[in-house]
Amino acid sequence: MTTEARWNVRDEEIDEKTGAPRIVAKIEELLEQILAKAASGNTSAGGGNNASGAPPRTMRDVAAIWHLVSRHAENCGDAGSSIEAKLKVVRALDASGWRKDENAFDAYVSAAINWANAMKREPSACTKKMFASARMLLKSAVKIAANEGFDERATFTPLTKALESVEEIEKSFD
């Protein structure tokens, strides 16, 4: 099926870079801008309501927004942006109390594993430094899990496997 038939648009309306109608490319660009702005937190420095009077976003809300950004980038075939957004999910959940709360631990670890798995699927979109960062983050999570008694959680074994695979890939850069 040709692009023209699939989208039913004239040749001059097709974006040369993506092969999609220019309007679709513009909508995607605007969506990315909206999601990135929303994910920035929109909170005031004082921790109260933001400038619009709305309460500040929770870390889980910010993580959910970055997850949507990641899925959008992945659906568009942009592995690098997807991996970057997955890391932002992990960073947003870092402030969720995961070091002491079992449910927050599971959410954080799941996001970290998701990030590591995305890096494993698309190693060409990653650098050695990114794998080193993933290794340190996963290693820290394993250590904290052991110290806090979370090593019996269902997420612990996949966490250790993700750490092992990231270490293997990181060694391949040498």
Backbone as JSON Lines, residues from 0, in Angstrom:
{"i":0,"aa":"M","n":[0.86,-1.18,0.0],"ca":[0.0,0.0,0.0],"c":[0.9,1.23,0.0]}
{"i":1,"aa":"T","n":[0.64,2.16,-0.88],"ca":[1.45,3.37,-0.95],"c":[1.0,4.36,0.1]}
{"i":2,"aa":"T","n":[1.89,5.3,0.37],"ca":[1.57,6.33,1.36],"c":[0.34,7.12,0.94]}
{"i":3,"aa":"E","n":[0.27,7.42,-0.37],"ca":[-0.87,8.21,-0.86],"c":[-2.18,7.47,-0.62]}
{"i":4,"aa":"A","n":[-2.19,6.16,-0.91],"ca":[-3.41,5.39,-0.74],"c":[-3.76,5.23,0.73]}
{"i":5,"aa":"R","n":[-2.74,5.01,1.54],"ca":[-2.99,4.81,2.96],"c":[-3.54,6.07,3.62]}
{"i":6,"aa":"W","n":[-2.95,7.19,3.27],"ca":[-3.36,8.43,3.92],"c":[-4.36,9.22,3.1]}
{"i":7,"aa":"N","n":[-4.46,8.89,1.83],"ca":[-5.38,9.58,0.93],"c":[-5.1,11.08,0.91]}
{"i":8,"aa":"V","n":[-3.83,11.45,0.68],"ca":[-3.43,12.85,0.58],"c":[-2.56,13.03,-0.65]}
{"i":9,"aa":"R","n":[-2.41,14.27,-1.09],"ca":[-1.58,14.58,-2.25],"c":[-0.1,14.51,-1.87]}
{"i":10,"aa":"D","n":[0.75,14.26,-2.87],"ca":[2.19,14.14,-2.65],"c":[2.78,15.33,-1.91]}
{"i":11,"aa":"E","n":[2.34,16.53,-2.26],"ca":[2.91,17.73,-1.64],"c":[2.52,17.89,-0.17]}
{"i":12,"aa":"E","n":[1.55,17.1,0.29],"ca":[1.14,17.16,1.69],"c":[1.86,16.14,2.57]}
{"i":13,"aa":"I","n":[2.76,15.35,1.97],"ca":[3.48,14.31,2.69],"c":[4.8,14.87,3.22]}
{"i":14,"aa":"D","n":[5.07,14.6,4.48],"ca":[6.35,14.98,5.09],"c":[7.42,14.03,4.57]}
{"i":15,"aa":"E","n":[8.48,14.57,3.99],"ca":[9.52,13.74,3.4],"c":[10.25,12.9,4.45]}
{"i":16,"aa":"K","n":[10.42,13.43,5.63],"ca":[11.19,12.74,6.68],"c":[10.43,11.53,7.24]}
{"i":17,"aa":"T","n":[9.15,11.69,7.54],"ca":[8.38,10.63,8.2],"c":[7.52,9.83,7.24]}
{"i":18,"aa":"G","n":[7.19,10.39,6.09],"ca":[6.3,9.71,5.15],"c":[4.84,9.85,5.53]}
{"i":19,"aa":"A","n":[4.55,10.55,6.59],"ca":[3.17,10.78,7.04],"c":[2.69,12.13,6.52]}
{"i":20,"aa":"P","n":[1.39,12.33,6.5],"ca":[0.89,13.66,6.12],"c":[1.47,14.73,7.05]}
{"i":21,"aa":"R","n":[1.76,15.89,6.5],"ca":[2.36,16.97,7.29],"c":[1.52,17.29,8.52]}
{"i":22,"aa":"I","n":[0.21,17.21,8.41],"ca":[-0.65,17.51,9.56],"c":[-0.42,16.51,10.69]}
{"i":23,"aa":"V","n":[-0.19,15.23,10.35],"ca":[0.09,14.22,11.37],"c":[1.42,14.54,12.04]}
{"i":24,"aa":"A","n":[2.43,14.89,11.25],"ca":[3.74,15.24,11.82],"c":[3.6,16.46,12.74]}
{"i":25,"aa":"K","n":[2.8,17.44,12.35],"ca":[2.61,18.64,13.17],"c":[1.88,18.29,14.47]}
{"i":26,"aa":"I","n":[0.87,17.44,14.38],"ca":[0.13,17.02,15.58],"c":[1.06,16.29,16.53]}
{"i":27,"aa":"E","n":[1.9,15.4,15.99],"ca":[2.85,14.68,16.84],"c":[3.82,15.63,17.52]}
{"i":28,"aa":"E","n":[4.31,16.62,16.78],"ca":[5.23,17.61,17.34],"c":[4.56,18.39,18.48]}
{"i":29,"aa":"L","n":[3.33,18.82,18.25],"ca":[2.59,19.55,19.28],"c":[2.3,18.67,20.5]}
{"i":30,"aa":"L","n":[1.96,17.4,20.27],"ca":[1.71,16.47,21.37],"c":[2.96,16.31,22.22]}
{"i":31,"aa":"E","n":[4.12,16.15,21.58],"ca":[5.36,16.03,22.32],"c":[5.61,17.27,23.17]}
{"i":32,"aa":"Q","n":[5.36,18.46,22.62],"ca":[5.56,19.7,23.36],"c":[4.61,19.77,24.55]}
{"i":33,"aa":"I","n":[3.36,19.42,24.35],"ca":[2.36,19.45,25.43],"c":[2.74,18.48,26.54]}
{"i":34,"aa":"L","n":[3.08,17.25,26.15],"ca":[3.43,16.25,27.16],"c":[4.71,16.62,27.9]}
{"i":35,"aa":"A","n":[5.69,17.16,27.2],"ca":[6.93,17.56,27.86],"c":[6.66,18.7,28.84]}
{"i":36,"aa":"K","n":[5.8,19.65,28.46],"ca":[5.48,20.76,29.36],"c":[4.71,20.25,30.57]}
{"i":37,"aa":"A","n":[3.77,19.36,30.35],"ca":[2.99,18.79,31.45],"c":[3.88,17.98,32.38]}
{"i":38,"aa":"A","n":[4.84,17.26,31.81],"ca":[5.71,16.41,32.61],"c":[6.72,17.21,33.41]}
{"i":39,"aa":"S","n":[6.9,18.48,33.08],"ca":[7.86,19.3,33.81],"c":[7.39,19.56,35.23]}
{"i":40,"aa":"G","n":[6.17,19.22,35.55],"ca":[5.69,19.33,36.91],"c":[4.76,20.5,37.14]}
{"i":41,"aa":"N","n":[5.03,21.63,36.51],"ca":[4.17,22.8,36.65],"c":[3.88,23.16,38.1]}
{"i":42,"aa":"T","n":[4.88,23.03,38.97],"ca":[4.65,23.35,40.37],"c":[5.42,24.59,40.75]}
{"i":43,"aa":"S","n":[4.97,25.25,41.79],"ca":[5.69,26.42,42.27],"c":[6.8,25.98,43.21]}
{"i":44,"aa":"A","n":[7.75,26.87,43.46],"ca":[8.9,26.54,44.3],"c":[8.48,26.28,45.74]}
{"i":45,"aa":"G","n":[7.38,26.85,46.16],"ca":[6.94,26.72,47.55],"c":[6.26,25.4,47.85]}
{"i":46,"aa":"G","n":[6.03,24.58,46.85],"ca":[5.41,23.29,47.09],"c":[3.9,23.35,47.19]}
{"i":47,"aa":"G","n":[3.32,24.53,47.08],"ca":[1.87,24.65,47.15],"c":[1.27,24.55,45.77]}
{"i":48,"aa":"N","n":[0.18,25.27,45.57],"ca":[-0.46,25.26,44.27],"c":[0.42,25.97,43.24]}
{"i":49,"aa":"N","n":[0.27,25.59,41.97],"ca":[1.05,26.24,40.93],"c":[0.39,27.57,40.56]}
{"i":50,"aa":"A","n":[0.96,28.24,39.55],"ca":[0.48,29.58,39.18],"c":[-0.99,29.6,38.78]}
{"i":51,"aa":"S","n":[-1.5,28.49,38.24],"ca":[-2.9,28.45,37.83],"c":[-3.83,28.13,39.0]}
{"i":52,"aa":"G","n":[-3.26,27.86,40.18],"ca":[-4.08,27.55,41.34],"c":[-4.32,26.07,41.52]}
{"i":53,"aa":"A","n":[-3.86,25.26,40.56],"ca":[-4.04,23.81,40.65],"c":[-2.99,23.22,41.6]}
{"i":54,"aa":"P","n":[-3.32,22.13,42.26],"ca":[-2.33,21.52,43.14],"c":[-1.17,20.96,42.32]}
{"i":55,"aa":"P","n":[0.01,20.84,42.91],"ca":[1.16,20.31,42.17],"c":[0.95,18.86,41.79]}
{"i":56,"aa":"R","n":[1.59,18.47,40.72],"ca":[1.49,17.09,40.26],"c":[2.28,16.17,41.19]}
{"i":57,"aa":"T","n":[1.78,14.98,41.41],"ca":[2.52,14.0,42.19],"c":[3.57,13.36,41.28]}
{"i":58,"aa":"M","n":[4.54,12.74,41.88],"ca":[5.58,12.08,41.1],"c":[4.99,10.98,40.22]}
{"i":59,"aa":"R","n":[3.97,10.31,40.71],"ca":[3.34,9.26,39.9],"c":[2.65,9.85,38.67]}
{"i":60,"aa":"D","n":[2.06,11.05,38.81],"ca":[1.45,11.71,37.65],"c":[2.52,12.06,36.62]}
{"i":61,"aa":"V","n":[3.63,12.6,37.1],"ca":[4.72,12.97,36.2],"c":[5.27,11.71,35.52]}
{"i":62,"aa":"A","n":[5.43,10.64,36.28],"ca":[5.91,9.39,35.71],"c":[4.95,8.87,34.64]}
{"i":63,"aa":"A","n":[3.66,8.97,34.89],"ca":[2.66,8.51,33.93],"c":[2.73,9.34,32.64]}
{"i":64,"aa":"I","n":[2.96,10.62,32.77],"ca":[3.07,11.48,31.59],"c":[4.31,11.1,30.78]}
{"i":65,"aa":"W","n":[5.44,10.9,31.47],"ca":[6.65,10.5,30.75],"c":[6.48,9.12,30.12]}
{"i":66,"aa":"H","n":[5.71,8.26,30.75],"ca":[5.43,6.96,30.17],"c":[4.68,7.13,28.84]}
{"i":67,"aa":"L","n":[3.73,8.04,28.8],"ca":[3.01,8.32,27.55],"c":[3.94,8.89,26.49]}
{"i":68,"aa":"V","n":[4.85,9.77,26.9],"ca":[5.82,10.33,25.96],"c":[6.67,9.2,25.39]}
{"i":69,"aa":"S","n":[7.09,8.28,26.26],"ca":[7.9,7.15,25.83],"c":[7.16,6.28,24.82]}
{"i":70,"aa":"R","n":[5.92,5.96,25.14],"ca":[5.12,5.12,24.23],"c":[4.92,5.81,22.88]}
{"i":71,"aa":"H","n":[4.68,7.12,22.92],"ca":[4.5,7.87,21.68],"c":[5.78,7.81,20.85]}
{"i":72,"aa":"A","n":[6.92,8.06,21.46],"ca":[8.19,8.02,20.73],"c":[8.45,6.62,20.18]}
{"i":73,"aa":"E","n":[8.15,5.61,20.98],"ca":[8.34,4.23,20.53],"c":[7.44,3.93,19.33]}
{"i":74,"aa":"N","n":[6.2,4.37,19.39],"ca":[5.27,4.15,18.28],"c":[5.7,4.88,17.01]}
{"i":75,"aa":"C","n":[6.42,5.97,17.19],"ca":[6.91,6.73,16.04],"c":[8.26,6.2,15.55]}
{"i":76,"aa":"G","n":[8.79,5.18,16.22],"ca":[10.06,4.59,15.81],"c":[11.28,5.35,16.29]}
{"i":77,"aa":"D","n":[11.12,6.2,17.28],"ca":[12.23,7.0,17.82],"c":[12.72,6.35,19.1]}
{"i":78,"aa":"A","n":[13.59,5.34,18.95],"ca":[14.07,4.58,20.1],"c":[14.83,5.45,21.09]}
{"i":79,"aa":"G","n":[15.64,6.36,20.61],"ca":[16.43,7.23,21.5],"c":[15.55,8.06,22.41]}
{"i":80,"aa":"S","n":[14.53,8.69,21.84],"ca":[13.62,9.52,22.65],"c":[12.8,8.66,23.6]}
{"i":81,"aa":"S","n":[12.43,7.47,23.16],"ca":[11.67,6.56,24.02],"c":[12.5,6.15,25.23]}
{"i":82,"aa":"I","n":[13.76,5.8,25.0],"ca":[14.64,5.39,26.09],"c":[14.86,6.56,27.05]}
{"i":83,"aa":"E","n":[15.03,7.75,26.52],"ca":[15.21,8.94,27.36],"c":[13.98,9.2,28.22]}
{"i":84,"aa":"A","n":[12.79,9.05,27.65],"ca":[11.55,9.25,28.4],"c":[11.38,8.17,29.47]}
{"i":85,"aa":"K","n":[11.8,6.94,29.17],"ca":[11.72,5.86,30.16],"c":[12.62,6.18,31.35]}
{"i":86,"aa":"L","n":[13.78,6.77,31.11],"ca":[14.65,7.19,32.2],"c":[13.97,8.28,33.04]}
{"i":87,"aa":"K","n":[13.24,9.17,32.39],"ca":[12.53,10.22,33.11],"c":[11.41,9.64,33.98]}
{"i":88,"aa":"V","n":[10.82,8.53,33.56],"ca":[9.84,7.83,34.4],"c":[10.54,7.37,35.68]}
{"i":89,"aa":"V","n":[11.71,6.75,35.52],"ca":[12.47,6.27,36.68],"c":[12.82,7.43,37.6]}
{"i":90,"aa":"R","n":[13.29,8.51,37.03],"ca":[13.68,9.68,37.84],"c":[12.48,10.27,38.58]}
{"i":91,"aa":"A","n":[11.33,10.29,37.93],"ca":[10.13,10.82,38.58],"c":[9.75,9.94,39.77]}
{"i":92,"aa":"L","n":[9.88,8.62,39.6],"ca":[9.51,7.7,40.69],"c":[10.57,7.63,41.79]}
{"i":93,"aa":"D","n":[11.74,8.19,41.53],"ca":[12.8,8.17,42.53],"c":[12.37,8.89,43.81]}
{"i":94,"aa":"A","n":[11.47,9.85,43.67],"ca":[11.0,10.6,44.83],"c":[9.72,10.03,45.43]}
{"i":95,"aa":"S","n":[9.38,8.79,45.06],"ca":[8.11,8.2,45.5],"c":[8.19,7.47,46.83]}
{"i":96,"aa":"G","n":[9.36,7.44,47.44],"ca":[9.51,6.71,48.7],"c":[9.78,5.24,48.48]}
{"i":97,"aa":"W","n":[10.3,4.87,47.33],"ca":[10.51,3.47,46.97],"c":[11.49,2.75,47.88]}
{"i":98,"aa":"R","n":[12.33,3.48,48.57],"ca":[13.32,2.85,49.44],"c":[12.71,2.28,50.72]}
{"i":99,"aa":"K","n":[11.49,2.68,51.03],"ca":[10.85,2.23,52.28],"c":[9.48,1.59,52.06]}
{"i":100,"aa":"D","n":[8.85,1.85,50.93],"ca":[7.49,1.36,50.68],"c":[7.52,0.27,49.61]}
{"i":101,"aa":"E","n":[6.91,-0.87,49.9],"ca":[6.94,-2.01,48.98],"c":[6.29,-1.71,47.63]}
{"i":102,"aa":"N","n":[5.13,-1.08,47.66],"ca":[4.43,-0.78,46.41],"c":[5.2,0.23,45.57]}
{"i":103,"aa":"A","n":[5.75,1.24,46.22],"ca":[6.55,2.23,45.51],"c":[7.83,1.57,44.96]}
{"i":104,"aa":"F","n":[8.38,0.62,45.73],"ca":[9.55,-0.13,45.27],"c":[9.21,-0.88,43.98]}
{"i":105,"aa":"D","n":[8.08,-1.56,43.98],"ca":[7.68,-2.32,42.79],"c":[7.52,-1.42,41.57]}
{"i":106,"aa":"A","n":[6.91,-0.26,41.75],"ca":[6.71,0.67,40.64],"c":[8.05,1.19,40.13]}
{"i":107,"aa":"Y","n":[8.93,1.57,41.05],"ca":[10.25,2.09,40.67],"c":[11.05,1.02,39.93]}
{"i":108,"aa":"V","n":[11.09,-0.17,40.5],"ca":[11.88,-1.26,39.91],"c":[11.31,-1.65,38.54]}
{"i":109,"aa":"S","n":[9.99,-1.69,38.41],"ca":[9.38,-2.01,37.12],"c":[9.78,-0.98,36.06]}
{"i":110,"aa":"A","n":[9.79,0.29,36.45],"ca":[10.2,1.35,35.52],"c":[11.68,1.21,35.16]}
{"i":111,"aa":"A","n":[12.51,0.89,36.15],"ca":[13.94,0.73,35.9],"c":[14.2,-0.46,34.97]}
{"i":112,"aa":"I","n":[13.49,-1.55,35.19],"ca":[13.63,-2.73,34.33],"c":[13.15,-2.4,32.91]}
{"i":113,"aa":"N","n":[12.07,-1.68,32.8],"ca":[11.54,-1.26,31.5],"c":[12.57,-0.43,30.75]}
{"i":114,"aa":"W","n":[13.22,0.48,31.44],"ca":[14.27,1.32,30.86],"c":[15.44,0.45,30.4]}
{"i":115,"aa":"A","n":[15.9,-0.45,31.27],"ca":[17.02,-1.32,30.93],"c":[16.68,-2.22,29.74]}
{"i":116,"aa":"N","n":[15.48,-2.76,29.73],"ca":[15.06,-3.63,28.62],"c":[15.0,-2.87,27.3]}
{"i":117,"aa":"A","n":[14.56,-1.62,27.35],"ca":[14.52,-0.8,26.13],"c":[15.94,-0.56,25.63]}
{"i":118,"aa":"M","n":[16.87,-0.35,26.54],"ca":[18.26,-0.16,26.15],"c":[18.83,-1.45,25.54]}
{"i":119,"aa":"K","n":[18.45,-2.59,26.11],"ca":[18.91,-3.88,25.57],"c":[18.36,-4.13,24.17]}
{"i":120,"aa":"R","n":[17.1,-3.74,23.93],"ca":[16.48,-3.93,22.62],"c":[17.1,-3.04,21.55]}
{"i":121,"aa":"E","n":[17.54,-1.87,21.94],"ca":[18.07,-0.88,21.0],"c":[19.45,-0.39,21.45]}
{"i":122,"aa":"P","n":[20.44,-1.28,21.56],"ca":[21.75,-0.85,22.05],"c":[22.42,0.18,21.15]}
{"i":123,"aa":"S","n":[22.06,0.2,19.88],"ca":[22.66,1.18,18.97],"c":[22.2,2.6,19.3]}
{"i":124,"aa":"A","n":[21.1,2.74,20.03],"ca":[20.6,4.06,20.43],"c":[21.2,4.51,21.76]}
{"i":125,"aa":"C","n":[22.13,3.7,22.31],"ca":[22.69,3.96,23.63],"c":[24.2,4.06,23.58]}
{"i":126,"aa":"T","n":[24.73,4.7,24.61],"ca":[26.18,4.82,24.75],"c":[26.64,3.95,25.91]}
{"i":127,"aa":"K","n":[27.94,3.76,26.0],"ca":[28.51,3.02,27.12],"c":[28.16,3.72,28.43]}
{"i":128,"aa":"K","n":[28.17,5.03,28.42],"ca":[27.84,5.81,29.62],"c":[26.4,5.54,30.07]}
{"i":129,"aa":"M","n":[25.49,5.39,29.12],"ca":[24.1,5.09,29.47],"c":[23.99,3.73,30.14]}
{"i":130,"aa":"F","n":[24.73,2.74,29.61],"ca":[24.71,1.42,30.22],"c":[25.37,1.45,31.6]}
{"i":131,"aa":"A","n":[26.41,2.27,31.77],"ca":[27.03,2.41,33.09],"c":[26.05,3.02,34.08]}
{"i":132,"aa":"S","n":[25.29,4.0,33.64],"ca":[24.28,4.62,34.5],"c":[23.21,3.61,34.89]}
{"i":133,"aa":"A","n":[22.79,2.82,33.91],"ca":[21.77,1.8,34.19],"c":[22.31,0.77,35.18]}
{"i":134,"aa":"R","n":[23.56,0.37,34.99],"ca":[24.17,-0.6,35.91],"c":[24.19,-0.05,37.33]}
{"i":135,"aa":"M","n":[24.63,1.18,37.49],"ca":[24.7,1.77,38.83],"c":[23.32,1.89,39.47]}
{"i":136,"aa":"L","n":[22.33,2.33,38.69],"ca":[20.98,2.47,39.2],"c":[20.41,1.11,39.63]}
{"i":137,"aa":"L","n":[20.56,0.11,38.77],"ca":[20.03,-1.22,39.08],"c":[20.77,-1.85,40.26]}
{"i":138,"aa":"K","n":[22.07,-1.66,40.31],"ca":[22.87,-2.21,41.41],"c":[22.45,-1.58,42.73]}
{"i":139,"aa":"S","n":[22.21,-0.3,42.72],"ca":[21.74,0.4,43.92],"c":[20.38,-0.13,44.35]}
{"i":140,"aa":"A","n":[19.49,-0.35,43.4],"ca":[18.16,-0.87,43.72],"c":[18.26,-2.27,44.32]}
{"i":141,"aa":"V","n":[19.15,-3.11,43.79],"ca":[19.35,-4.46,44.34],"c":[19.84,-4.37,45.78]}
{"i":142,"aa":"K","n":[20.79,-3.49,46.01],"ca":[21.36,-3.34,47.37],"c":[20.3,-2.84,48.35]}
{"i":143,"aa":"I","n":[19.54,-1.85,47.95],"ca":[18.49,-1.3,48.82],"c":[17.42,-2.36,49.07]}
{"i":144,"aa":"A","n":[17.08,-3.12,48.04],"ca":[16.08,-4.19,48.2],"c":[16.54,-5.19,49.24]}
{"i":145,"aa":"A","n":[17.8,-5.57,49.18],"ca":[18.34,-6.53,50.15],"c":[18.34,-5.94,51.56]}
{"i":146,"aa":"N","n":[18.7,-4.68,51.68],"ca":[18.76,-4.02,53.0],"c":[17.38,-3.81,53.62]}
{"i":147,"aa":"E","n":[16.38,-3.57,52.78],"ca":[15.03,-3.26,53.27],"c":[14.12,-4.48,53.31]}
{"i":148,"aa":"G","n":[14.62,-5.64,52.94],"ca":[13.81,-6.85,52.96],"c":[12.88,-6.99,51.77]}
{"i":149,"aa":"F","n":[13.17,-6.27,50.69],"ca":[12.34,-6.35,49.49],"c":[12.82,-7.45,48.55]}
{"i":150,"aa":"D","n":[13.82,-8.22,48.96],"ca":[14.38,-9.25,48.09],"c":[13.45,-10.45,47.91]}
{"i":151,"aa":"E","n":[12.32,-10.45,48.61],"ca":[11.31,-11.49,48.42],"c":[10.18,-11.03,47.49]}
{"i":152,"aa":"R","n":[10.24,-9.78,47.05],"ca":[9.22,-9.23,46.17],"c":[9.34,-9.88,44.78]}
{"i":153,"aa":"A","n":[8.23,-9.94,44.08],"ca":[8.2,-10.54,42.74],"c":[9.08,-9.77,41.75]}
{"i":154,"aa":"T","n":[9.31,-8.51,42.01],"ca":[10.11,-7.69,41.1],"c":[11.61,-7.86,41.32]}
{"i":155,"aa":"F","n":[12.01,-8.53,42.4],"ca":[13.44,-8.63,42.72],"c":[14.21,-9.49,41.71]}
{"i":156,"aa":"T","n":[13.7,-10.65,41.38],"ca":[14.42,-11.52,40.44],"c":[14.56,-10.87,39.07]}
{"i":157,"aa":"P","n":[13.5,-10.29,38.5],"ca":[13.69,-9.58,37.22],"c":[14.69,-8.42,37.34]}
{"i":158,"aa":"L","n":[14.73,-7.79,38.51],"ca":[15.68,-6.7,38.73],"c":[17.11,-7.22,38.64]}
{"i":159,"aa":"T","n":[17.4,-8.33,39.31],"ca":[18.76,-8.87,39.28],"c":[19.12,-9.36,37.88]}
{"i":160,"aa":"K","n":[18.15,-9.93,37.16],"ca":[18.41,-10.38,35.79],"c":[18.69,-9.18,34.87]}
{"i":161,"aa":"A","n":[17.96,-8.1,35.07],"ca":[18.19,-6.89,34.27],"c":[19.59,-6.34,34.55]}
{"i":162,"aa":"L","n":[19.99,-6.36,35.82],"ca":[21.34,-5.9,36.17],"c":[22.39,-6.75,35.47]}
{"i":163,"aa":"E","n":[22.24,-8.06,35.52],"ca":[23.2,-8.96,34.89],"c":[23.31,-8.71,33.39]}
{"i":164,"aa":"S","n":[22.18,-8.55,32.74],"ca":[22.22,-8.34,31.29],"c":[22.81,-6.99,30.92]}
{"i":165,"aa":"V","n":[22.54,-5.96,31.72],"ca":[23.12,-4.64,31.46],"c":[24.64,-4.71,31.65]}
{"i":166,"aa":"E","n":[25.09,-5.44,32.67],"ca":[26.53,-5.59,32.89],"c":[27.2,-6.29,31.7]}
{"i":167,"aa":"E","n":[26.55,-7.3,31.16],"ca":[27.08,-8.01,29.99],"c":[27.2,-7.09,28.78]}
{"i":168,"aa":"I","n":[26.15,-6.33,28.53],"ca":[26.17,-5.42,27.38],"c":[27.23,-4.33,27.58]}
{"i":169,"aa":"E","n":[27.33,-3.84,28.8],"ca":[28.32,-2.79,29.09],"c":[29.73,-3.32,28.81]}
{"i":170,"aa":"K","n":[30.0,-4.58,29.14],"ca":[31.32,-5.17,28.89],"c":[31.61,-5.26,27.4]}
{"i":171,"aa":"S","n":[30.58,-5.42,26.6],"ca":[30.78,-5.55,25.15],"c":[31.28,-4.26,24.51]}
{"i":172,"aa":"F","n":[31.16,-3.14,25.21],"ca":[31.64,-1.85,24.69],"c":[33.17,-1.75,24.77]}
{"i":173,"aa":"D","n":[33.79,-2.63,25.58],"ca":[35.26,-2.57,25.73],"c":[36.0,-3.11,24.54]}
